[in-house]
């Protein structure tokens, strides 16, 4: 549902390490063309996997209802997708299947009795408790409703894999790679599980120069449809702070009208490592990849989430004093006040500095090597 780079780039790093060890890699991806641009230079075969058409309305109570409502509620379509995955895996007979938020592929591997793993964030690898916890910690939800959502999903899945009784059963026999730092877990409480750390992989970005302006340097990475965007840009132009940004989905024709002498936007991606090393404040939608990079570099964060996963992460980080955010239930004009708080808050500065110091020297190459090593061990 997102831009896709936060999934594909880490998988490219993993594929490269497999290849270095003499392993043949095949990639099945929903966004085939984007995946080709990433994996073809490595000589990796890429094929399209079935695409879900999202028809769901309303919010999901927990992981179970999220999966059910975004596809499994259509029993006929779910079974067709399950059959596709099972036939494809039967043809390939991989020594190991590594999935990234692909529950149907994981189920097919269960049915084919293939060694398997799952890599992801706390959102895509929920705590192995029954029922899976609420995705709305700011609401008081009935435990019976969460359990009912769990059973609704399990009843559908049992038609394909009869032994499934819960979400935890979906992951039975699966090696899980929780690729986040503890502070970035969407769920503050989970049974003991290893935090592997994020797979921070760069995408080729354009060069940039900071515009003229006085005060802290501001980096922006938001969608063109973000409800906070207009108010934020107006505020930045008024303050005259030096700001650069990539607005996903912004046309080149619309860009000049939003800029000023102190605010420069680009329709292409920036060199994120350099931006993180030079910025004082970052305003993003709450994507895991960008938020992790910025906090590791000691950059103060204002998060303006655009969907549920980003909202839950924003809430979690804010509860730890690591960001300010604009909840979807608030007036989008609140972005001005929250931006000023990010710039001026002494407490926020202390927490962000402490986080960066705690994780100083983190190198995701070690995470990549560990993932590959454990996959190969599980493959036998």
C-alpha angles and dihedrals in degrees: 000000000000132000089286099225092103088063102035100046096055089046089052090056090050092047091051091054092048090051091048087058092051097258122143112232129202121185124206109190137170092220096053099174094049090047090051091055088054103041107029093077086061092052091247121154111239126194134172121258121206115284122226116222105218111227100156122126127190126030131297119242095208143343091285093056091043091058094040095047094046096057117321091080085074097072096188093050093045092053091047091052092046090052091049092053094045093051092046093049090046088056095046098039092195119199086226136007118211114192134191111202091326105131094168092054088049091052091050089053089052090053092047091045092234124160104255146179139189127213125191149094131301088271095057094036102046123191111282095244129117118267100024110242127263120280088210109063089165088068131063105235128188112250089220090060090053091049092049090052089051093052092047090059095041093051090056094045092049089069087067102028109022098197095063112111101157145004088270088062090057087066097041110134091008123129104227123209110194098197100195140086115255093254089057096055108121088217119056092200124051136139112269110296132157117257105216098186129239123302099232107195124166130228120212105268135186124261116255143184125211112247123235116280143116125253137027118352113247127207120196129197111169140133120261088240096052107131092221096052100091096047092045095051091048090051094049093049090050093049092047094220117159104258137172128182151171113222109197110224096015113137121228089238092058097044102081094056090059097048133085137179089279099035122065124179132192132201089210129065122271128229093269099196091056092045090052092049093052106032124093096193131025126196112197140153091251102265111168096232098051095038091051093050093048097048092045087055091050095250117152114241136220110183124201103181122209100191142019100272091052091045092054092048091048091051092048095049092045091053088058093049092248099121147004118237145184110231117218090240093059132082107276087224086074086081090085094056093043092049091053089049091053091053097046106032112114091189092055091050091053094050094046091048091049091050092051091047093049092054098033112146095022108163119190092202088080089054091051092051092048093050093050094044093051093046090054092047090052090047089057 
